[in-house]
Amino acid sequence: MMGHPSKKNRSLKEIEGFFTKAYEDMFSNEEQLTDTLLQGIISPYVHDRGKLSLFQQK
């Protein structure tokens, strides 16, 4: 699970890779997952503020 506190030291590149792989595996029709759609889905999380939101304790 990406949001688990043990994963909070991952680099932004590792987080991007995780999401990219996860979404590529989820789409049964590869043509539906365009680069634009993928970037739109993961863009909130591939910067420092977005990374922080994944690991905040509530």
C-alpha positions as CSV (number, residue, x, y, z in Angstrom):
1,M,0.0,0.0,0.0
2,M,1.5,3.3,-1.1
3,G,0.2,5.4,1.8
4,H,1.7,3.1,4.5
5,P,4.1,5.1,6.7
6,S,7.0,2.7,5.9
7,K,6.9,4.0,2.2
8,K,7.2,7.7,3.0
9,N,10.9,7.8,2.2
10,R,10.3,6.9,-1.5
11,S,11.5,9.3,-4.1
12,L,9.0,11.2,-6.3
13,K,10.3,9.1,-9.2
14,E,9.5,5.9,-7.3
15,I,6.0,7.1,-6.4
16,E,5.4,8.0,-10.1
17,G,6.6,4.5,-11.1
18,F,4.3,2.8,-8.6
19,F,1.2,4.7,-9.8
20,T,2.1,4.2,-13.5
21,K,2.5,0.4,-13.0
22,A,-0.6,0.2,-10.9
23,Y,-2.8,2.0,-13.4
24,E,-1.3,0.2,-16.4
25,D,-2.2,-3.1,-14.7
26,M,-5.7,-1.9,-13.9
27,F,-6.8,-1.1,-17.4
28,S,-7.7,-4.2,-19.4
29,N,-8.0,-2.1,-22.6
30,E,-4.5,-0.5,-22.9
31,E,-5.8,2.0,-25.6
32,Q,-8.0,3.6,-22.9
33,L,-5.1,4.6,-20.7
34,T,-3.4,7.4,-22.7
35,D,-0.3,9.2,-21.5
36,T,-2.5,12.3,-21.0
37,L,-5.0,10.4,-18.8
38,L,-2.3,8.7,-16.8
39,Q,-0.5,12.0,-16.2
40,G,-3.8,13.5,-15.1
41,I,-4.4,10.7,-12.6
42,I,-1.0,10.7,-11.0
43,S,-0.1,14.4,-11.2
44,P,-1.5,15.3,-7.8
45,Y,1.0,12.9,-6.1
46,V,4.3,13.4,-8.0
47,H,5.4,16.5,-6.2
48,D,6.4,17.2,-2.6
49,R,3.0,18.4,-1.5
50,G,1.2,15.6,-3.1
51,K,3.6,13.1,-1.6
52,L,2.9,14.5,1.8
53,S,-0.8,14.0,1.3
54,L,-0.2,10.3,0.7
55,F,1.4,9.8,4.1
56,Q,-0.4,12.2,6.4
57,Q,-1.6,10.6,9.6
58,K,-5.3,11.4,10.4
